[in-house]
């Protein structure tokens, strides 16, 4: 066992198998008392939907929470510690109204609920069967308007438009710098397209066995010894990966 930072997506990564979640959480909670283990949740959910999940499932209290696909960060206690420094970094050159205006011309983009429309993110639903046709045109139109954005398609139905400086991976790099933690002491876990940026650095990566096709395709195209594709699903897959990298031995 060693000191490390664990960063994990929630839905279908940490959460999805209630029994495995309890086992992993109890192990982490026990080891947290003995070692300097930091836990960060990195989710596509807004703070509102995170709060809802936190009431439904057994989640440990995180040291930090990355929400809205890496565009917002909160420190523990979550309610009182919105990270304004990160918000200022993300918002540089971001024009939400202009982004929304461009996207509104695409009839196939269906707005997600109001809770998921945040200051630094515009979110839609988009059917998988037309995504390959719509996304390149959307990116081209955003670029034509000189809007610095990221278009992230995930789980075959959600599309998020973010500032160029945002994203889950950038948020992890920011936290690592804030806490002075090296890549080899950082573990990132995910299952879908909005987690890809988590794996683009040199952190130890765990892709759970139930990962979506877009992340699996990316993994097979970018194999390295510091990325691990687990056989087990959800929290079981995280535990399998932590054992693989030697952060936890069970």
Backbone torsions as a table, in degrees:
resi	resn	phi	psi	omega
1	UNK	NA	145.1	-177.6
2	UNK	-144.9	164.4	172.9
3	UNK	-68.4	137.5	177.5
4	UNK	-164.5	166.8	174.6
5	UNK	-107.0	124.2	176.6
6	UNK	-107.1	119.2	177.2
7	UNK	-115.5	122.6	-177.6
8	UNK	-138.5	139.1	166.7
9	UNK	-63.2	162.6	-177.9
10	UNK	-100.6	-73.5	-172.7
11	UNK	-61.4	123.0	178.6
12	UNK	63.4	14.1	170.4
13	UNK	-120.2	-78.8	173.4
14	UNK	-72.6	-41.5	-175.9
15	UNK	-101.5	139.3	-180.0
16	UNK	149.5	-22.1	176.1
17	UNK	-134.8	100.3	-171.1
18	UNK	-61.7	-39.2	-179.6
19	UNK	-66.0	-46.2	179.3
20	UNK	-64.4	-35.6	178.6
21	UNK	-61.9	-43.7	179.5
22	UNK	-63.4	-44.3	-179.4
23	UNK	-61.7	-48.4	-179.6
24	UNK	-63.4	-45.0	-178.6
25	UNK	-62.9	-40.0	179.6
26	UNK	-65.6	-38.9	177.3
27	UNK	-65.6	-45.4	179.3
28	UNK	-64.4	-40.3	-179.6
29	UNK	-63.8	-40.7	178.7
30	UNK	-65.2	-47.5	-178.0
31	UNK	-69.9	-26.0	178.4
32	UNK	-61.8	-28.4	-179.9
33	UNK	-75.7	-21.4	-175.7
34	UNK	-102.9	-27.8	-174.3
35	UNK	-128.3	165.7	176.6
36	UNK	-87.2	84.0	179.6
37	UNK	-108.2	120.9	175.6
38	UNK	-100.9	140.2	-180.0
39	UNK	-120.3	129.4	178.1
40	UNK	-128.5	131.0	171.7
41	UNK	-96.3	132.3	179.7
42	UNK	-123.2	108.2	-169.2
43	UNK	-130.8	153.9	171.6
44	UNK	-77.1	-15.0	-179.5
45	UNK	-66.3	151.0	168.6
46	UNK	-73.5	170.2	176.8
47	UNK	-59.7	-37.8	-179.7
48	UNK	-61.7	-46.0	-179.9
49	UNK	-75.2	-26.5	171.7
50	UNK	-63.9	-45.3	179.2
51	UNK	-57.9	-39.5	178.5
52	UNK	-62.8	-46.4	178.8
53	UNK	-64.1	-39.0	-179.0
54	UNK	-63.3	-26.6	176.7
55	UNK	-81.4	-23.9	-175.7
56	UNK	-90.4	-30.1	-172.8
57	UNK	-122.6	161.1	177.1
58	UNK	-83.9	98.8	179.2
59	UNK	-116.3	136.8	173.1
60	UNK	-69.9	154.1	176.1
61	UNK	-71.7	120.7	-176.8
62	UNK	-81.8	157.1	172.7
63	UNK	-72.7	-29.9	175.0
64	UNK	-152.3	157.1	-179.5
65	UNK	-128.9	123.0	174.6
66	UNK	-102.6	119.4	-177.7
67	UNK	-118.8	173.7	172.6
68	UNK	52.9	48.4	177.0
69	UNK	57.0	41.5	173.1
70	UNK	82.3	20.8	179.9
71	UNK	-104.7	-11.3	177.9
72	UNK	-134.6	144.1	176.9
73	UNK	-130.3	136.9	175.8
74	UNK	-128.2	140.1	175.0
75	UNK	-101.9	158.4	-179.9
76	UNK	-74.3	130.8	-0.5
77	UNK	-73.2	135.8	-168.0
78	UNK	-59.0	-42.9	-171.5
79	UNK	-62.9	-28.8	-170.4
80	UNK	-110.5	4.6	-169.4
81	UNK	-131.6	56.5	171.8
82	UNK	-68.9	131.2	-175.6
83	UNK	-86.3	99.4	-177.9
84	UNK	-69.3	-31.5	179.1
85	UNK	-62.2	-43.9	177.2
86	UNK	-65.1	-41.5	179.5
87	UNK	-59.7	-41.3	178.7
88	UNK	-65.3	-37.7	179.0
89	UNK	-67.4	-43.2	-178.6
90	UNK	-67.0	-37.6	-171.2
91	UNK	-78.2	-7.6	-178.9
92	UNK	-60.1	124.0	179.7
93	UNK	65.0	19.8	179.6
94	UNK	-95.8	126.4	178.8
95	UNK	-124.6	90.5	-173.0
96	UNK	-63.2	-41.5	-178.4
97	UNK	-62.9	-40.1	178.9
98	UNK	-67.6	-39.7	176.9
99	UNK	-61.5	-46.9	179.9
100	UNK	-61.5	-39.7	179.4
101	UNK	-61.3	-44.2	178.4
102	UNK	-63.5	-48.3	-175.9
103	UNK	-66.1	-27.3	-177.2
104	UNK	-66.2	-14.6	178.3
105	UNK	-81.5	-4.4	-178.7
106	UNK	-103.6	104.3	-175.7
107	UNK	-64.4	-23.5	-178.0
108	UNK	-78.0	-13.1	177.0
109	UNK	-85.7	121.2	-178.7
110	UNK	-109.1	121.5	-176.8
111	UNK	-59.7	135.3	170.8
112	UNK	-72.6	168.7	-178.4
113	UNK	-56.4	158.3	-177.5
114	UNK	-56.9	-32.3	-179.5
115	UNK	-61.7	-25.0	-177.4
116	UNK	-97.0	1.6	175.4
117	UNK	-96.6	105.5	-174.0
118	UNK	-114.3	169.4	-176.7
119	UNK	-56.0	-30.3	-174.5
120	UNK	-117.3	26.9	-178.6
121	UNK	-158.3	136.9	170.7
122	UNK	-119.9	126.6	-168.7
123	UNK	-126.2	139.6	-175.7
124	UNK	-136.2	166.4	163.8
125	UNK	-103.3	142.8	178.9
126	UNK	-145.8	125.4	-178.6
127	UNK	-64.3	141.3	-177.5
128	UNK	-61.8	-35.1	-174.1
129	UNK	-69.5	-14.1	177.9
130	UNK	-119.7	0.2	-175.2
131	UNK	-61.0	-42.2	-176.8
132	UNK	-65.8	-22.0	177.9
133	UNK	-89.3	-37.4	-174.4
134	UNK	-78.9	-43.7	-171.8
135	UNK	-61.0	-46.6	178.1
136	UNK	-60.1	-37.4	178.9
137	UNK	-68.5	-39.0	177.6
138	UNK	-63.2	-46.0	178.5
139	UNK	-60.7	-41.1	-179.7
140	UNK	-64.7	-40.4	-180.0
141	UNK	-68.5	-39.3	177.4
142	UNK	-64.2	-42.4	178.8
143	UNK	-65.5	-38.3	-180.0
144	UNK	-61.1	-33.6	178.0
145	UNK	-86.2	6.8	179.3
146	UNK	58.0	39.7	177.6
147	UNK	-96.9	123.6	-176.9
148	UNK	-87.6	99.8	-172.1
149	UNK	-136.3	169.7	166.4
150	UNK	-121.8	136.3	174.1
151	UNK	-110.8	117.5	-174.3
152	UNK	-118.8	119.2	178.7
153	UNK	-107.5	132.3	-170.4
154	UNK	-144.2	143.1	172.3
155	UNK	59.2	22.9	174.8
156	UNK	67.1	16.7	177.5
157	UNK	-156.8	-15.4	-179.2
158	UNK	-108.7	137.9	177.6
159	UNK	-128.5	125.5	179.4
160	UNK	-119.7	135.6	172.9
161	UNK	-108.2	120.7	-174.1
162	UNK	-120.6	163.1	168.7
163	UNK	-62.4	152.1	178.3
164	UNK	-56.4	-34.5	-176.1
165	UNK	-84.4	-3.7	-177.1
166	UNK	-92.0	-163.2	179.1
167	UNK	107.1	156.0	-176.8
168	UNK	-62.6	-42.5	-178.3
169	UNK	-63.0	-44.9	178.9
170	UNK	-62.6	-37.6	179.1
171	UNK	-64.2	-38.8	177.9
172	UNK	-66.3	-42.2	177.4
173	UNK	-59.7	-40.2	178.0
174	UNK	-61.7	-46.4	-179.9
175	UNK	-66.9	-40.1	177.1
176	UNK	-58.8	-42.1	178.6
177	UNK	-66.0	-39.0	-179.5
178	UNK	-65.8	-37.0	-177.2
179	UNK	-99.2	-0.9	178.8
180	UNK	56.4	54.0	-178.6
181	UNK	-113.8	137.5	-178.1
182	UNK	-82.5	161.8	-179.9
183	UNK	-62.3	-36.9	-176.6
184	UNK	-76.1	-4.6	174.5
185	UNK	-111.5	16.9	-179.0
186	UNK	-124.1	131.6	178.9
187	UNK	-120.1	128.5	178.2
188	UNK	-117.4	143.2	-174.4
189	UNK	-134.4	138.3	179.3
190	UNK	-161.8	176.8	-176.5
191	UNK	-140.0	-7.2	-171.8
192	UNK	-145.8	-175.9	-173.3
193	UNK	-60.9	-34.7	-179.7
194	UNK	-76.0	-0.2	174.6
195	UNK	-97.6	-6.8	-174.2
196	UNK	-56.6	-41.1	-178.3
197	UNK	-64.7	-22.3	175.4
198	UNK	-61.2	-32.9	-171.8
199	UNK	-96.2	4.5	-174.6
200	UNK	-85.3	-8.1	173.9
201	UNK	-94.9	-157.9	-178.9
202	UNK	-107.7	15.6	173.6
203	UNK	-63.9	156.8	175.4
204	UNK	-72.2	124.1	-174.4
205	UNK	-112.2	135.0	175.7
206	UNK	-118.5	116.4	174.8
207	UNK	-102.5	117.1	-174.0
208	UNK	-68.9	156.0	-172.9
209	UNK	-63.9	-20.4	179.0
210	UNK	-95.9	22.5	-176.9
211	UNK	-59.9	149.2	178.7
212	UNK	-73.0	160.8	-172.9
213	UNK	-59.4	-37.1	-176.4
214	UNK	-67.3	-34.4	177.4
215	UNK	-76.2	-38.7	177.7
216	UNK	-61.7	-43.2	178.8
217	UNK	-61.2	-42.8	179.0
218	UNK	-63.3	-43.5	-179.7
219	UNK	-59.1	-47.3	-178.0
220	UNK	-65.3	-25.8	177.6
221	UNK	-85.4	-10.5	-174.7
222	UNK	-137.1	44.2	-177.5
223	UNK	-67.6	136.8	171.9
224	UNK	-146.8	163.0	178.7
225	UNK	-65.0	-18.6	-177.5
226	UNK	-96.9	12.9	170.5
227	UNK	-121.0	133.0	-173.8
228	UNK	-125.6	127.2	174.6
229	UNK	-96.2	110.8	-177.0
230	UNK	-75.3	155.4	173.0
231	UNK	-85.2	-34.5	-177.1
232	UNK	-82.7	159.9	-176.9
233	UNK	-97.6	154.0	170.9
234	UNK	50.3	-134.7	-174.5
235	UNK	-60.5	-30.6	175.5
236	UNK	-62.8	-37.9	178.5
237	UNK	-67.3	-37.4	176.5
238	UNK	-63.5	-46.3	179.3
239	UNK	-62.0	-40.2	176.8
240	UNK	-60.0	-44.1	-179.6
241	UNK	-68.0	-39.1	177.6
242	UNK	-62.8	-38.0	174.1
243	UNK	-65.1	-42.9	-178.9
244	UNK	-58.1	-42.4	-177.5
245	UNK	-86.8	-4.6	176.2
246	UNK	82.2	14.5	177.2
247	UNK	-77.9	-30.3	176.9
248	UNK	-137.3	138.9	174.0
249	UNK	-119.4	127.4	-179.1
250	UNK	-126.9	NA	NA
